[in-house]
């Protein structure tokens, strides 16, 4: 018997071939999510991805804040992309839906919390967080991040990491509602910079605002001298996402 066969090698466990086949065929499901996302979003430019908690209710001032930001962005010519669910995602889609530019929802199947909102001009469905994350980044001219939980922090950490490491182009990352973010940002400076796990210059990757107009102005200020279209070098980075 071949000592390196997968069934006999002491470091490998036997595997059911039906399980292996099912795992292997999932690649086509993943490919389909990427292909549909690329085909439907590539022409939606410029766009801004907006993030925040699914649990914030419509009577919350943060909901109203997200809706107003999205409306201003939409009227200014930006397509607005959200996670397509309730809470801040709904507020973002609702604001954009009432504006001049497309409202886009990147919906995901979850055991709870995620039900598609009714304010989407373009709605895509995903089963995998990682393919959905690529769509949030690949065509975004900016990120606007409102108060949220683990999912929101995950998306924020994702874009900060990609920009910091040069795996994607530099874009405005706007954090909205300073009272919510202050503790985290203080920890970035007092602990991460102090311990040397990030550079002090990394603190300049994001902008903190409180007013809807400040979020919109921060995006326009960033692109004033260069335009929204990625440079040839940036396009190469985006191809490698």
Buried (B, 14 or more C-beta within 10 A) or exposed (E): EEEEEEEEEEEEEEEEEEEEEEEEEEEEEBEEBBEBBEEBBEEBBBBBBBBBBBEBEEEBEBBBBBBBBBBBBBBBEBBBBBBBBBBBBBBBBBBBBBBEBBBBBBBBEEEEBBEBBEBBBBBBBBBBBEBBBBBBBBBBBBBBBBBBBEBBEEBBEBBBEBBBEEEBBEBBBBBBBEEBBEEEBEEBEEEBBEEEEBEEEBEEBBBBBEEBEBBBBBBEEBBEEEEBEBEEEBEEBBEEE
